[in-house]
């Protein structure tokens, strides 16, 4: 939903109604929102939707062809 452009009047009416419902019974709405959040989190976790797993990528080779351990040893000797 792009909020920079004009929206239909119906969106305003729906927004005001939702705000009124939350204001009228906040304890019920907070429970419903929490329950929905928890259920959707469980569903997304079980079905594997959402974030993609991180893929391990090895670091790029050093420019001068030296071994990484050798360059670390050289740096630690200069300290």
mmCIF file of the N, C-alpha and C atoms, coordinates in Angstrom:
data_MODEL
# 
_entry.id   MODEL 
# 
loop_
_atom_site.group_PDB 
_atom_site.id 
_atom_site.type_symbol 
_atom_site.label_atom_id 
_atom_site.label_alt_id 
_atom_site.label_comp_id 
_atom_site.label_asym_id 
_atom_site.label_entity_id 
_atom_site.label_seq_id 
_atom_site.pdbx_PDB_ins_code 
_atom_site.Cartn_x 
_atom_site.Cartn_y 
_atom_site.Cartn_z 
_atom_site.occupancy 
_atom_site.B_iso_or_equiv 
_atom_site.pdbx_formal_charge 
_atom_site.auth_seq_id 
_atom_site.auth_comp_id 
_atom_site.auth_asym_id 
_atom_site.auth_atom_id 
_atom_site.pdbx_PDB_model_num 
ATOM 1   N N  . UNK A 1 1  ? 0.848   -1.174  0.000  1.00 0.00 ? 1  UNK A N  1 
ATOM 2   C CA . UNK A 1 1  ? 0.000   0.000   0.000  1.00 0.00 ? 1  UNK A CA 1 
ATOM 3   C C  . UNK A 1 1  ? 0.892   1.234   0.000  1.00 0.00 ? 1  UNK A C  1 
ATOM 4   N N  . UNK A 1 2  ? 0.757   2.062   -0.965 1.00 0.00 ? 2  UNK A N  1 
ATOM 5   C CA . UNK A 1 2  ? 1.562   3.275   -1.086 1.00 0.00 ? 2  UNK A CA 1 
ATOM 6   C C  . UNK A 1 2  ? 0.816   4.423   -0.417 1.00 0.00 ? 2  UNK A C  1 
ATOM 7   N N  . UNK A 1 3  ? 1.371   4.947   0.680  1.00 0.00 ? 3  UNK A N  1 
ATOM 8   C CA . UNK A 1 3  ? 0.696   6.006   1.425  1.00 0.00 ? 3  UNK A CA 1 
ATOM 9   C C  . UNK A 1 3  ? 0.959   7.391   0.850  1.00 0.00 ? 3  UNK A C  1 
ATOM 10  N N  . UNK A 1 4  ? 1.780   7.492   -0.188 1.00 0.00 ? 4  UNK A N  1 
ATOM 11  C CA . UNK A 1 4  ? 2.065   8.786   -0.792 1.00 0.00 ? 4  UNK A CA 1 
ATOM 12  C C  . UNK A 1 4  ? 0.984   9.200   -1.789 1.00 0.00 ? 4  UNK A C  1 
ATOM 13  N N  . UNK A 1 5  ? 0.230   8.241   -2.267 1.00 0.00 ? 5  UNK A N  1 
ATOM 14  C CA . UNK A 1 5  ? -0.824  8.533   -3.233 1.00 0.00 ? 5  UNK A CA 1 
ATOM 15  C C  . UNK A 1 5  ? -2.171  8.526   -2.518 1.00 0.00 ? 5  UNK A C  1 
ATOM 16  N N  . UNK A 1 6  ? -3.161  9.051   -3.182 1.00 0.00 ? 6  UNK A N  1 
ATOM 17  C CA . UNK A 1 6  ? -4.512  9.048   -2.621 1.00 0.00 ? 6  UNK A CA 1 
ATOM 18  C C  . UNK A 1 6  ? -5.027  7.623   -2.498 1.00 0.00 ? 6  UNK A C  1 
ATOM 19  N N  . UNK A 1 7  ? -5.760  7.391   -1.424 1.00 0.00 ? 7  UNK A N  1 
ATOM 20  C CA . UNK A 1 7  ? -6.341  6.085   -1.181 1.00 0.00 ? 7  UNK A CA 1 
ATOM 21  C C  . UNK A 1 7  ? -7.873  6.226   -1.168 1.00 0.00 ? 7  UNK A C  1 
ATOM 22  N N  . UNK A 1 8  ? -8.577  5.140   -1.423 1.00 0.00 ? 8  UNK A N  1 
ATOM 23  C CA . UNK A 1 8  ? -10.045 5.207   -1.381 1.00 0.00 ? 8  UNK A CA 1 
ATOM 24  C C  . UNK A 1 8  ? -10.549 5.557   0.030  1.00 0.00 ? 8  UNK A C  1 
ATOM 25  N N  . UNK A 1 9  ? -11.702 6.186   0.075  1.00 0.00 ? 9  UNK A N  1 
ATOM 26  C CA . UNK A 1 9  ? -12.315 6.579   1.343  1.00 0.00 ? 9  UNK A CA 1 
ATOM 27  C C  . UNK A 1 9  ? -12.580 5.366   2.225  1.00 0.00 ? 9  UNK A C  1 
ATOM 28  N N  . UNK A 1 10 ? -12.812 4.222   1.618  1.00 0.00 ? 10 UNK A N  1 
ATOM 29  C CA . UNK A 1 10 ? -13.091 3.000   2.372  1.00 0.00 ? 10 UNK A CA 1 
ATOM 30  C C  . UNK A 1 10 ? -11.935 2.640   3.301  1.00 0.00 ? 10 UNK A C  1 
ATOM 31  N N  . UNK A 1 11 ? -10.698 2.901   2.891  1.00 0.00 ? 11 UNK A N  1 
ATOM 32  C CA . UNK A 1 11 ? -9.542  2.617   3.751  1.00 0.00 ? 11 UNK A CA 1 
ATOM 33  C C  . UNK A 1 11 ? -9.596  3.440   5.037  1.00 0.00 ? 11 UNK A C  1 
ATOM 34  N N  . UNK A 1 12 ? -10.028 4.694   4.933  1.00 0.00 ? 12 UNK A N  1 
ATOM 35  C CA . UNK A 1 12 ? -10.164 5.544   6.109  1.00 0.00 ? 12 UNK A CA 1 
ATOM 36  C C  . UNK A 1 12 ? -11.229 4.993   7.044  1.00 0.00 ? 12 UNK A C  1 
ATOM 37  N N  . UNK A 1 13 ? -12.358 4.587   6.485  1.00 0.00 ? 13 UNK A N  1 
ATOM 38  C CA . UNK A 1 13 ? -13.451 4.045   7.290  1.00 0.00 ? 13 UNK A CA 1 
ATOM 39  C C  . UNK A 1 13 ? -12.994 2.766   7.997  1.00 0.00 ? 13 UNK A C  1 
ATOM 40  N N  . UNK A 1 14 ? -12.325 1.877   7.276  1.00 0.00 ? 14 UNK A N  1 
ATOM 41  C CA . UNK A 1 14 ? -11.846 0.623   7.881  1.00 0.00 ? 14 UNK A CA 1 
ATOM 42  C C  . UNK A 1 14 ? -10.825 0.917   8.977  1.00 0.00 ? 14 UNK A C  1 
ATOM 43  N N  . UNK A 1 15 ? -9.921  1.867   8.733  1.00 0.00 ? 15 UNK A N  1 
ATOM 44  C CA . UNK A 1 15 ? -8.927  2.217   9.737  1.00 0.00 ? 15 UNK A CA 1 
ATOM 45  C C  . UNK A 1 15 ? -9.551  2.771   11.007 1.00 0.00 ? 15 UNK A C  1 
ATOM 46  N N  . UNK A 1 16 ? -10.548 3.636   10.865 1.00 0.00 ? 16 UNK A N  1 
ATOM 47  C CA . UNK A 1 16 ? -11.230 4.204   12.023 1.00 0.00 ? 16 UNK A CA 1 
ATOM 48  C C  . UNK A 1 16 ? -11.988 3.121   12.779 1.00 0.00 ? 16 UNK A C  1 
ATOM 49  N N  . UNK A 1 17 ? -12.634 2.210   12.063 1.00 0.00 ? 17 UNK A N  1 
ATOM 50  C CA . UNK A 1 17 ? -13.349 1.111   12.722 1.00 0.00 ? 17 UNK A CA 1 
ATOM 51  C C  . UNK A 1 17 ? -12.388 0.200   13.484 1.00 0.00 ? 17 UNK A C  1 
ATOM 52  N N  . UNK A 1 18 ? -11.254 -0.129  12.889 1.00 0.00 ? 18 UNK A N  1 
ATOM 53  C CA . UNK A 1 18 ? -10.269 -0.962  13.593 1.00 0.00 ? 18 UNK A CA 1 
ATOM 54  C C  . UNK A 1 18 ? -9.746  -0.263  14.842 1.00 0.00 ? 18 UNK A C  1 
ATOM 55  N N  . UNK A 1 19 ? -9.479  1.040   14.726 1.00 0.00 ? 19 UNK A N  1 
ATOM 56  C CA . UNK A 1 19 ? -9.014  1.801   15.878 1.00 0.00 ? 19 UNK A CA 1 
ATOM 57  C C  . UNK A 1 19 ? -10.072 1.816   16.981 1.00 0.00 ? 19 UNK A C  1 
ATOM 58  N N  . UNK A 1 20 ? -11.352 1.971   16.608 1.00 0.00 ? 20 UNK A N  1 
ATOM 59  C CA . UNK A 1 20 ? -12.433 1.990   17.589 1.00 0.00 ? 20 UNK A CA 1 
ATOM 60  C C  . UNK A 1 20 ? -12.570 0.636   18.283 1.00 0.00 ? 20 UNK A C  1 
ATOM 61  N N  . UNK A 1 21 ? -12.423 -0.452  17.539 1.00 0.00 ? 21 UNK A N  1 
ATOM 62  C CA . UNK A 1 21 ? -12.516 -1.789  18.135 1.00 0.00 ? 21 UNK A CA 1 
ATOM 63  C C  . UNK A 1 21 ? -11.378 -2.014  19.121 1.00 0.00 ? 21 UNK A C  1 
ATOM 64  N N  . UNK A 1 22 ? -10.173 -1.624  18.750 1.00 0.00 ? 22 UNK A N  1 
ATOM 65  C CA . UNK A 1 22 ? -9.024  -1.781  19.649 1.00 0.00 ? 22 UNK A CA 1 
ATOM 66  C C  . UNK A 1 22 ? -9.213  -0.914  20.888 1.00 0.00 ? 22 UNK A C  1 
ATOM 67  N N  . UNK A 1 23 ? -9.710  0.298   20.737 1.00 0.00 ? 23 UNK A N  1 
ATOM 68  C CA . UNK A 1 23 ? -9.902  1.193   21.871 1.00 0.00 ? 23 UNK A CA 1 
ATOM 69  C C  . UNK A 1 23 ? -11.025 0.703   22.789 1.00 0.00 ? 23 UNK A C  1 
ATOM 70  N N  . UNK A 1 24 ? -12.032 0.059   22.228 1.00 0.00 ? 24 UNK A N  1 
ATOM 71  C CA . UNK A 1 24 ? -13.166 -0.407  23.030 1.00 0.00 ? 24 UNK A CA 1 
ATOM 72  C C  . UNK A 1 24 ? -12.792 -1.589  23.917 1.00 0.00 ? 24 UNK A C  1 
ATOM 73  N N  . UNK A 1 25 ? -12.079 -2.553  23.385 1.00 0.00 ? 25 UNK A N  1 
ATOM 74  C CA . UNK A 1 25 ? -11.692 -3.754  24.155 1.00 0.00 ? 25 UNK A CA 1 
ATOM 75  C C  . UNK A 1 25 ? -10.203 -4.044  23.949 1.00 0.00 ? 25 UNK A C  1 
ATOM 76  N N  . UNK A 1 26 ? -9.303  -3.250  24.531 1.00 0.00 ? 26 UNK A N  1 
ATOM 77  C CA . UNK A 1 26 ? -7.873  -3.433  24.264 1.00 0.00 ? 26 UNK A CA 1 
ATOM 78  C C  . UNK A 1 26 ? -7.328  -4.774  24.749 1.00 0.00 ? 26 UNK A C  1 
ATOM 79  N N  . UNK A 1 27 ? -7.848  -5.290  25.874 1.00 0.00 ? 27 UNK A N  1 
ATOM 80  C CA . UNK A 1 27 ? -7.327  -6.563  26.373 1.00 0.00 ? 27 UNK A CA 1 
ATOM 81  C C  . UNK A 1 27 ? -7.646  -7.715  25.430 1.00 0.00 ? 27 UNK A C  1 
ATOM 82  N N  . UNK A 1 28 ? -8.828  -7.690  24.837 1.00 0.00 ? 28 UNK A N  1 
ATOM 83  C CA . UNK A 1 28 ? -9.204  -8.743  23.889 1.00 0.00 ? 28 UNK A CA 1 
ATOM 84  C C  . UNK A 1 28 ? -8.389  -8.600  22.609 1.00 0.00 ? 28 UNK A C  1 
ATOM 85  N N  . UNK A 1 29 ? -8.244  -7.372  22.132 1.00 0.00 ? 29 UNK A N  1 
ATOM 86  C CA . UNK A 1 29 ? -7.503  -7.163  20.887 1.00 0.00 ? 29 UNK A CA 1 
ATOM 87  C C  . UNK A 1 29 ? -6.028  -7.501  21.048 1.00 0.00 ? 29 UNK A C  1 
ATOM 88  N N  . UNK A 1 30 ? -5.440  -7.157  22.191 1.00 0.00 ? 30 UNK A N  1 
ATOM 89  C CA . UNK A 1 30 ? -4.041  -7.523  22.417 1.00 0.00 ? 30 UNK A CA 1 
ATOM 90  C C  . UNK A 1 30 ? -3.880  -9.038  22.440 1.00 0.00 ? 30 UNK A C  1 
ATOM 91  N N  . UNK A 1 31 ? -4.839  -9.736  23.046 1.00 0.00 ? 31 UNK A N  1 
ATOM 92  C CA . UNK A 1 31 ? -4.789  -11.199 23.057 1.00 0.00 ? 31 UNK A CA 1 
ATOM 93  C C  . UNK A 1 31 ? -4.916  -11.759 21.647 1.00 0.00 ? 31 UNK A C  1 
ATOM 94  N N  . UNK A 1 32 ? -5.852  -11.221 20.861 1.00 0.00 ? 32 UNK A N  1 
ATOM 95  C CA . UNK A 1 32 ? -6.050  -11.702 19.492 1.00 0.00 ? 32 UNK A CA 1 
ATOM 96  C C  . UNK A 1 32 ? -4.808  -11.425 18.644 1.00 0.00 ? 32 UNK A C  1 
ATOM 97  N N  . UNK A 1 33 ? -4.228  -10.229 18.788 1.00 0.00 ? 33 UNK A N  1 
ATOM 98  C CA . UNK A 1 33 ? -3.018  -9.912  18.032 1.00 0.00 ? 33 UNK A CA 1 
ATOM 99  C C  . UNK A 1 33 ? -1.858  -10.825 18.424 1.00 0.00 ? 33 UNK A C  1 
ATOM 100 N N  . UNK A 1 34 ? -1.666  -11.056 19.725 1.00 0.00 ? 34 UNK A N  1 
ATOM 101 C CA . UNK A 1 34 ? -0.592  -11.942 20.173 1.00 0.00 ? 34 UNK A CA 1 
ATOM 102 C C  . UNK A 1 34 ? -0.826  -13.361 19.675 1.00 0.00 ? 34 UNK A C  1 
ATOM 103 N N  . UNK A 1 35 ? -2.052  -13.843 19.778 1.00 0.00 ? 35 UNK A N  1 
ATOM 104 C CA . UNK A 1 35 ? -2.365  -15.201 19.326 1.00 0.00 ? 35 UNK A CA 1 
ATOM 105 C C  . UNK A 1 35 ? -2.119  -15.344 17.824 1.00 0.00 ? 35 UNK A C  1 
ATOM 106 N N  . UNK A 1 36 ? -2.530  -14.355 17.054 1.00 0.00 ? 36 UNK A N  1 
ATOM 107 C CA . UNK A 1 36 ? -2.289  -14.394 15.611 1.00 0.00 ? 36 UNK A CA 1 
ATOM 108 C C  . UNK A 1 36 ? -0.810  -14.383 15.289 1.00 0.00 ? 36 UNK A C  1 
ATOM 109 N N  . UNK A 1 37 ? -0.046  -13.569 16.013 1.00 0.00 ? 37 UNK A N  1 
ATOM 110 C CA . UNK A 1 37 ? 1.406   -13.501 15.812 1.00 0.00 ? 37 UNK A CA 1 
ATOM 111 C C  . UNK A 1 37 ? 2.057   -14.848 16.131 1.00 0.00 ? 37 UNK A C  1 
ATOM 112 N N  . UNK A 1 38 ? 1.653   -15.450 17.228 1.00 0.00 ? 38 UNK A N  1 
ATOM 113 C CA . UNK A 1 38 ? 2.233   -16.738 17.622 1.00 0.00 ? 38 UNK A CA 1 
ATOM 114 C C  . UNK A 1 38 ? 1.868   -17.846 16.641 1.00 0.00 ? 38 UNK A C  1 
ATOM 115 N N  . UNK A 1 39 ? 0.614   -17.875 16.212 1.00 0.00 ? 39 UNK A N  1 
ATOM 116 C CA . UNK A 1 39 ? 0.169   -18.921 15.283 1.00 0.00 ? 39 UNK A CA 1 
ATOM 117 C C  . UNK A 1 39 ? 0.859   -18.757 13.933 1.00 0.00 ? 39 UNK A C  1 
ATOM 118 N N  . UNK A 1 40 ? 0.932   -17.540 13.433 1.00 0.00 ? 40 UNK A N  1 
ATOM 119 C CA . UNK A 1 40 ? 1.607   -17.327 12.152 1.00 0.00 ? 40 UNK A CA 1 
ATOM 120 C C  . UNK A 1 40 ? 3.096   -17.664 12.252 1.00 0.00 ? 40 UNK A C  1 
ATOM 121 N N  . UNK A 1 41 ? 3.729   -17.333 13.382 1.00 0.00 ? 41 UNK A N  1 
ATOM 122 C CA . UNK A 1 41 ? 5.136   -17.688 13.576 1.00 0.00 ? 41 UNK A CA 1 
ATOM 123 C C  . UNK A 1 41 ? 5.335   -19.190 13.543 1.00 0.00 ? 41 UNK A C  1 
ATOM 124 N N  . UNK A 1 42 ? 4.435   -19.931 14.188 1.00 0.00 ? 42 UNK A N  1 
ATOM 125 C CA . UNK A 1 42 ? 4.538   -21.391 14.178 1.00 0.00 ? 42 UNK A CA 1 
ATOM 126 C C  . UNK A 1 42 ? 4.313   -21.949 12.775 1.00 0.00 ? 42 UNK A C  1 
ATOM 127 N N  . UNK A 1 43 ? 3.321   -21.429 12.073 1.00 0.00 ? 43 UNK A N  1 
ATOM 128 C CA . UNK A 1 43 ? 3.033   -21.911 10.717 1.00 0.00 ? 43 UNK A CA 1 
ATOM 129 C C  . UNK A 1 43 ? 4.202   -21.627 9.784  1.00 0.00 ? 43 UNK A C  1 
ATOM 130 N N  . UNK A 1 44 ? 4.743   -20.418 9.852  1.00 0.00 ? 44 UNK A N  1 
ATOM 131 C CA . UNK A 1 44 ? 5.874   -20.063 8.987  1.00 0.00 ? 44 UNK A CA 1 
ATOM 132 C C  . UNK A 1 44 ? 7.093   -20.926 9.328  1.00 0.00 ? 44 UNK A C  1 
ATOM 133 N N  . UNK A 1 45 ? 7.295   -21.203 10.614 1.00 0.00 ? 45 UNK A N  1 
ATOM 134 C CA . UNK A 1 45 ? 8.423   -22.042 11.006 1.00 0.00 ? 45 UNK A CA 1 
ATOM 135 C C  . UNK A 1 45 ? 8.275   -23.480 10.530 1.00 0.00 ? 45 UNK A C  1 
ATOM 136 N N  . UNK A 1 46 ? 7.086   -24.025 10.629 1.00 0.00 ? 46 UNK A N  1 
ATOM 137 C CA . UNK A 1 46 ? 6.855   -25.410 10.214 1.00 0.00 ? 46 UNK A CA 1 
ATOM 138 C C  . UNK A 1 46 ? 6.960   -25.550 8.698  1.00 0.00 ? 46 UNK A C  1 
ATOM 139 N N  . UNK A 1 47 ? 6.385   -24.612 7.972  1.00 0.00 ? 47 UNK A N  1 
ATOM 140 C CA . UNK A 1 47 ? 6.383   -24.695 6.508  1.00 0.00 ? 47 UNK A CA 1 
ATOM 141 C C  . UNK A 1 47 ? 7.668   -24.179 5.877  1.00 0.00 ? 47 UNK A C  1 
ATOM 142 N N  . UNK A 1 48 ? 8.518   -23.552 6.678  1.00 0.00 ? 48 UNK A N  1 
ATOM 143 C CA . UNK A 1 48 ? 9.799   -23.080 6.165  1.00 0.00 ? 48 UNK A CA 1 
ATOM 144 C C  . UNK A 1 48 ? 9.696   -21.813 5.333  1.00 0.00 ? 48 UNK A C  1 
ATOM 145 N N  . UNK A 1 49 ? 8.638   -21.042 5.528  1.00 0.00 ? 49 UNK A N  1 
ATOM 146 C CA . UNK A 1 49 ? 8.497   -19.783 4.814  1.00 0.00 ? 49 UNK A CA 1 
ATOM 147 C C  . UNK A 1 49 ? 9.277   -18.712 5.552  1.00 0.00 ? 49 UNK A C  1 
ATOM 148 N N  . UNK A 1 50 ? 9.472   -17.579 4.929  1.00 0.00 ? 50 UNK A N  1 
ATOM 149 C CA . UNK A 1 50 ? 10.141  -16.466 5.602  1.00 0.00 ? 50 UNK A CA 1 
ATOM 150 C C  . UNK A 1 50 ? 11.578  -16.343 5.152  1.00 0.00 ? 50 UNK A C  1 
ATOM 151 N N  . UNK A 1 51 ? 12.466  -16.131 6.116  1.00 0.00 ? 51 UNK A N  1 
ATOM 152 C CA . UNK A 1 51 ? 13.875  -15.915 5.793  1.00 0.00 ? 51 UNK A CA 1 
ATOM 153 C C  . UNK A 1 51 ? 14.515  -17.154 5.198  1.00 0.00 ? 51 UNK A C  1 
ATOM 154 N N  . UNK A 1 52 ? 15.391  -16.914 4.266  1.00 0.00 ? 52 UNK A N  1 
ATOM 155 C CA . UNK A 1 52 ? 16.144  -18.001 3.650  1.00 0.00 ? 52 UNK A CA 1 
ATOM 156 C C  . UNK A 1 52 ? 17.320  -18.358 4.559  1.00 0.00 ? 52 UNK A C  1 
ATOM 157 N N  . UNK A 1 53 ? 17.695  -19.627 4.624  1.00 0.00 ? 53 UNK A N  1 
ATOM 158 C CA . UNK A 1 53 ? 18.848  -19.996 5.454  1.00 0.00 ? 53 UNK A CA 1 
ATOM 159 C C  . UNK A 1 53 ? 20.125  -19.373 4.902  1.00 0.00 ? 53 UNK A C  1 
ATOM 160 N N  . UNK A 1 54 ? 21.022  -19.043 5.814  1.00 0.00 ? 54 UNK A N  1 
ATOM 161 C CA . UNK A 1 54 ? 22.285  -18.450 5.399  1.00 0.00 ? 54 UNK A CA 1 
ATOM 162 C C  . UNK A 1 54 ? 23.163  -19.507 4.745  1.00 0.00 ? 54 UNK A C  1 
ATOM 163 N N  . UNK A 1 55 ? 23.785  -19.136 3.655  1.00 0.00 ? 55 UNK A N  1 
ATOM 164 C CA . UNK A 1 55 ? 24.664  -20.040 2.921  1.00 0.00 ? 55 UNK A CA 1 
ATOM 165 C C  . UNK A 1 55 ? 26.096  -19.642 3.230  1.00 0.00 ? 55 UNK A C  1 
ATOM 166 N N  . UNK A 1 56 ? 26.904  -20.611 3.642  1.00 0.00 ? 56 UNK A N  1 
ATOM 167 C CA . UNK A 1 56 ? 28.299  -20.340 3.963  1.00 0.00 ? 56 UNK A CA 1 
ATOM 168 C C  . UNK A 1 56 ? 29.071  -20.123 2.672  1.00 0.00 ? 56 UNK A C  1 
ATOM 169 N N  . UNK A 1 57 ? 29.748  -19.008 2.609  1.00 0.00 ? 57 UNK A N  1 
ATOM 170 C CA . UNK A 1 57 ? 30.601  -18.715 1.468  1.00 0.00 ? 57 UNK A CA 1 
ATOM 171 C C  . UNK A 1 57 ? 32.013  -18.537 1.988  1.00 0.00 ? 57 UNK A C  1 
ATOM 172 N N  . UNK A 1 58 ? 32.963  -19.289 1.455  1.00 0.00 ? 58 UNK A N  1 
ATOM 173 C CA . UNK A 1 58 ? 34.337  -19.131 1.928  1.00 0.00 ? 58 UNK A CA 1 
ATOM 174 C C  . UNK A 1 58 ? 34.871  -17.757 1.545  1.00 0.00 ? 58 UNK A C  1 
ATOM 175 N N  . UNK A 1 59 ? 35.786  -17.225 2.344  1.00 0.00 ? 59 UNK A N  1 
ATOM 176 C CA . UNK A 1 59 ? 36.332  -15.910 2.024  1.00 0.00 ? 59 UNK A CA 1 
ATOM 177 C C  . UNK A 1 59 ? 37.122  -15.959 0.719  1.00 0.00 ? 59 UNK A C  1 
ATOM 178 N N  . UNK A 1 60 ? 37.216  -14.830 0.032  1.00 0.00 ? 60 UNK A N  1 
ATOM 179 C CA . UNK A 1 60 ? 37.972  -14.819 -1.225 1.00 0.00 ? 60 UNK A CA 1 
ATOM 180 C C  . UNK A 1 60 ? 39.460  -15.042 -0.945 1.00 0.00 ? 60 UNK A C  1 
ATOM 181 N N  . UNK A 1 61 ? 40.174  -15.593 -1.911 1.00 0.00 ? 61 UNK A N  1 
ATOM 182 C CA . UNK A 1 61 ? 41.604  -15.825 -1.696 1.00 0.00 ? 61 UNK A CA 1 
ATOM 183 C C  . UNK A 1 61 ? 42.358  -14.511 -1.550 1.00 0.00 ? 61 UNK A C  1 
ATOM 184 N N  . UNK A 1 62 ? 43.478  -14.573 -0.843 1.00 0.00 ? 62 UNK A N  1 
ATOM 185 C CA . UNK A 1 62 ? 44.303  -13.379 -0.667 1.00 0.00 ? 62 UNK A CA 1 
ATOM 186 C C  . UNK A 1 62 ? 44.928  -12.992 -1.998 1.00 0.00 ? 62 UNK A C  1 
ATOM 187 N N  . UNK A 1 63 ? 45.174  -11.716 -2.142 1.00 0.00 ? 63 UNK A N  1 
ATOM 188 C CA . UNK A 1 63 ? 45.675  -11.216 -3.427 1.00 0.00 ? 63 UNK A CA 1 
ATOM 189 C C  . UNK A 1 63 ? 47.065  -11.728 -3.763 1.00 0.00 ? 63 UNK A C  1 
ATOM 190 N N  . UNK A 1 64 ? 47.956  -11.766 -2.776 1.00 0.00 ? 64 UNK A N  1 
ATOM 191 C CA . UNK A 1 64 ? 49.330  -12.141 -3.080 1.00 0.00 ? 64 UNK A CA 1 
ATOM 192 C C  . UNK A 1 64 ? 49.566  -13.654 -3.001 1.00 0.00 ? 64 UNK A C  1 
ATOM 193 N N  . UNK A 1 65 ? 48.521  -14.422 -2.775 1.00 0.00 ? 65 UNK A N  1 
ATOM 194 C CA . UNK A 1 65 ? 48.660  -15.869 -2.776 1.00 0.00 ? 65 UNK A CA 1 
ATOM 195 C C  . UNK A 1 65 ? 49.142  -16.456 -1.465 1.00 0.00 ? 65 UNK A C  1 
ATOM 196 N N  . UNK A 1 66 ? 49.388  -15.632 -0.447 1.00 0.00 ? 66 UNK A N  1 
ATOM 197 C CA . UNK A 1 66 ? 49.837  -16.142 0.843  1.00 0.00 ? 66 UNK A CA 1 
ATOM 198 C C  . UNK A 1 66 ? 48.709  -16.852 1.561  1.00 0.00 ? 66 UNK A C  1 
ATOM 199 N N  . UNK A 1 67 ? 49.081  -17.703 2.465  1.00 0.00 ? 67 UNK A N  1 
ATOM 200 C CA . UNK A 1 67 ? 48.118  -18.396 3.292  1.00 0.00 ? 67 UNK A CA 1 
ATOM 201 C C  . UNK A 1 67 ? 47.622  -17.429 4.369  1.00 0.00 ? 67 UNK A C  1 
ATOM 202 N N  . UNK A 1 68 ? 46.364  -17.534 4.738  1.00 0.00 ? 68 UNK A N  1 
ATOM 203 C CA . UNK A 1 68 ? 45.789  -16.647 5.734  1.00 0.00 ? 68 UNK A CA 1 
ATOM 204 C C  . UNK A 1 68 ? 46.507  -16.787 7.072  1.00 0.00 ? 68 UNK A C  1 
ATOM 205 N N  . UNK A 1 69 ? 46.856  -18.014 7.448  1.00 0.00 ? 69 UNK A N  1 
ATOM 206 C CA . UNK A 1 69 ? 47.533  -18.233 8.729  1.00 0.00 ? 69 UNK A CA 1 
ATOM 207 C C  . UNK A 1 69 ? 48.912  -17.578 8.736  1.00 0.00 ? 69 UNK A C  1 
ATOM 208 N N  . UNK A 1 70 ? 49.574  -17.612 7.621  1.00 0.00 ? 70 UNK A N  1 
ATOM 209 C CA . UNK A 1 70 ? 50.889  -16.982 7.552  1.00 0.00 ? 70 UNK A CA 1 
ATOM 210 C C  . UNK A 1 70 ? 50.777  -15.475 7.729  1.00 0.00 ? 70 UNK A C  1 
ATOM 211 N N  . UNK A 1 71 ? 49.755  -14.877 7.127  1.00 0.00 ? 71 UNK A N  1 
ATOM 212 C CA . UNK A 1 71 ? 49.610  -13.426 7.252  1.00 0.00 ? 71 UNK A CA 1 
ATOM 213 C C  . UNK A 1 71 ? 49.222  -13.048 8.677  1.00 0.00 ? 71 UNK A C  1 
ATOM 214 N N  . UNK A 1 72 ? 48.451  -13.884 9.352  1.00 0.00 ? 72 UNK A N  1 
ATOM 215 C CA . UNK A 1 72 ? 48.099  -13.614 10.745 1.00 0.00 ? 72 UNK A CA 1 
ATOM 216 C C  . UNK A 1 72 ? 49.339  -13.739 11.626 1.00 0.00 ? 72 UNK A C  1 
ATOM 217 N N  . UNK A 1 73 ? 50.147  -14.775 11.391 1.00 0.00 ? 73 UNK A N  1 
ATOM 218 C CA . UNK A 1 73 ? 51.373  -14.952 12.176 1.00 0.00 ? 73 UNK A CA 1 
ATOM 219 C C  . UNK A 1 73 ? 52.308  -13.775 11.985 1.00 0.00 ? 73 UNK A C  1 
ATOM 220 N N  . UNK A 1 74 ? 52.439  -13.279 10.768 1.00 0.00 ? 74 UNK A N  1 
ATOM 221 C CA . UNK A 1 74 ? 53.323  -12.131 10.503 1.00 0.00 ? 74 UNK A CA 1 
ATOM 222 C C  . UNK A 1 74 ? 52.818  -10.890 11.226 1.00 0.00 ? 74 UNK A C  1 
ATOM 223 N N  . UNK A 1 75 ? 51.485  -10.690 11.239 1.00 0.00 ? 75 UNK A N  1 
ATOM 224 C CA . UNK A 1 75 ? 50.929  -9.527  11.912 1.00 0.00 ? 75 UNK A CA 1 
ATOM 225 C C  . UNK A 1 75 ? 51.107  -9.611  13.418 1.00 0.00 ? 75 UNK A C  1 
ATOM 226 N N  . UNK A 1 76 ? 50.982  -10.827 13.977 1.00 0.00 ? 76 UNK A N  1 
ATOM 227 C CA . UNK A 1 76 ? 51.118  -10.962 15.433 1.00 0.00 ? 76 UNK A CA 1 
ATOM 228 C C  . UNK A 1 76 ? 52.560  -10.782 15.857 1.00 0.00 ? 76 UNK A C  1 
ATOM 229 N N  . UNK A 1 77 ? 53.536  -11.079 14.993 1.00 0.00 ? 77 UNK A N  1 
ATOM 230 C CA . UNK A 1 77 ? 54.940  -10.891 15.338 1.00 0.00 ? 77 UNK A CA 1 
ATOM 231 C C  . UNK A 1 77 ? 55.313  -9.416  15.378 1.00 0.00 ? 77 UNK A C  1 
ATOM 232 N N  . UNK A 1 78 ? 54.636  -8.599  14.603 1.00 0.00 ? 78 UNK A N  1 
ATOM 233 C CA . UNK A 1 78 ? 54.978  -7.180  14.582 1.00 0.00 ? 78 UNK A CA 1 
ATOM 234 C C  . UNK A 1 78 ? 54.418  -6.442  15.791 1.00 0.00 ? 78 UNK A C  1 
ATOM 235 N N  . UNK A 1 79 ? 53.495  -7.046  16.520 1.00 0.00 ? 79 UNK A N  1 
ATOM 236 C CA . UNK A 1 79 ? 52.913  -6.371  17.691 1.00 0.00 ? 79 UNK A CA 1 
ATOM 237 C C  . UNK A 1 79 ? 53.810  -6.353  18.830 1.00 0.00 ? 79 UNK A C  1 
# 
